[in-house]
Amino acid sequence: MPMTHYMELLAVNQPWNLILFMAVPVILAETVAITELFILFSREYHGRLRSINRAASIIGGIYFIGVFYYVLTNAAIPLTQSGQWRGPADVIAVGAYMLCVVPLVGMALLDLGLAGRSLGEEQKLKQHAIWVAVFLIVAHIAMIFGMLDPNILSATPEMTEHGSMHSH
């Protein structure tokens, strides 16, 4: 079965690409989400959980800038220039994955004090929670479309290696 470039990226060079492009960003974002829930419910804005939350947020944002740059220069631009996208699902999957940079960097900027300077601790954490939600939505869109056969949303099916057409 044909796969999107998103899924191909995760499937090649096992297990390293899966770790670098999926596990690391998701573990960091989930760490932010889980610690944030505890902080918001307990109203303890300082301490070990908040330190873990901030560290995961900053590392996640900085890390994903590198991931974004890698995918942009090694996949998105070359695929666009050569016209080798595998249909709309492929573009949506890679595009949504790359959009994850926005919420991850947004959280990092909050925690580095480069954004939201006028916000109180609770307001910053609420903004963090919004960014976490945006990340989860966009990352899941990337995963869902990434797992699709890229021909499903295409107007014309691709030929398989055996010469038969993929069905929709």
N, C-alpha and C positions, 0 to 999 in steps of 0.2 A: 504494500500500500504506500502511495506517495505520502510524504510528510512535509509540513511547513518548515521553513528555515529555522523558526523558533525551536521546534522539536528536534530538528537535526542538530542544532547547536548543543542542546542538552544531551543528545544521544551519542555524539562523537566524543572521542578521547575520554571514555569512561574510566573512573568515576569523576575525573577532575572537572570537566565542564559542568556537570550536574552540581557539584559542590560549589564551584566558583560563581556560576550564573543563576543558580536557584537556591541552594541551601544557605549560603552565607547571607544574601540579602533578606531572605524570608525569615531566617532565625533572628537576625537583628531587628527586623520590623515586628516580629511576634514578641520579642523581648520588650520592645518599646510598648506594644499594645497591652501586654499582660501587666507589666509594672505600672503602667499608667492607670489601669483600672484600679489597682490596689491603692495607688496614691490618691486618685480622685475620690474614692470611697472613704478612705481613712483621713483625708485632708492633711496628711503628713507630707509637707512640701520639701522637707529636707531629710537627709539620712541616706542609708545605704541603697534603698530602692530607687530613690531619685537619682543617685549617682550612677547606678546601673542603667537607668532609663536614659539619662543624658549621654552616657558613654555610647550606648547602643545607637542612639539617635545620631550622634556626631559621626561615629565610625560608619554607620549605614549610609549617611548622606555623602560622605567623602568617597567611600568605597564605590557607590553606585555612579558617581561621576566618572570613575574609571571604566566601569562596565558600559555606561552609556557611550563614552568615547570609543571604546573597542567595537561595540555593535554598530555604531554610526559609521566608523571608518572601514570596518572589515565586512560589513553586511549591507546596511541600508544604502549607503552611497554606491558601492559597486553593483548591487542588485538593481538599483534604479538606473544607473548608467548603462548597464548591459541588458536591461529589460528582462531579467530572469526571475521576477517575482512569480510565485506559483498561484496567483489568484488573490481575490479579496481577503480570504481567511488568512493567508500568509502575511499580507500587508497589515491587517488588523492585529495579528498576533505580535509581530515584531514592533509595530508602532505603539501598541499598548504597553509592551514590555519597556520600550524606551521611555514612555511617558512616566514610568515609575520614578524617574529621576526627580520630577517636580515635587511630589510629596516628601520624598526622602531628603532632598536638599532643603525643603521648607522646614522640616523638623530640625535639621542640623543648624540652619541659620538662627532659628529660635534659641536653641541651646547654646550657640556660640555668642549670643547677644547681638547678632548682626541684624536681627529682625524682631519686631515686637517689643522694643525697649520700653515702651510706655505701658505695657501690659503687666498686671500683677501675676503672681505665681499661678493662681487658679485659672486665670484667663489664658496664660501660656499653655497650661496643660490641656485646657479645652481646645485651643488651637491645634495642639499636638494630636489630640484625639480625632479632630477633623482630618488632619493630614494622614493619620493612620487609616482612617476609613477610606479616604481617597486612594491610598496605596493598595489596600485590600481589594477594592473594586477594580482598579486598573490592572493589578496583577492577576486577578481571577479572569478578567476579560482576556488577557494575554494567554493564560493557561488554557482556557476553554477553546478559543480560536486556534491556539497552537496545536491542540490535540486533534483538531478536525482534519479530515482528508482535505487538502487544499482545493480539490476539484469540486467539492460540494457546492461552493458558492460561485464557481466559474460558469461562464456562459457556455463554453465548449469544453467537453471532457478531454482529458489527455489520453493518449494511447499508452497502454501498458507495454512492458518489454515483450509480451507475447502477441502484440498486435491487436488485442481486443480493447474495446472502449470501457472506461470506468463508468459504472452506472451512478445515477444521482439518487 
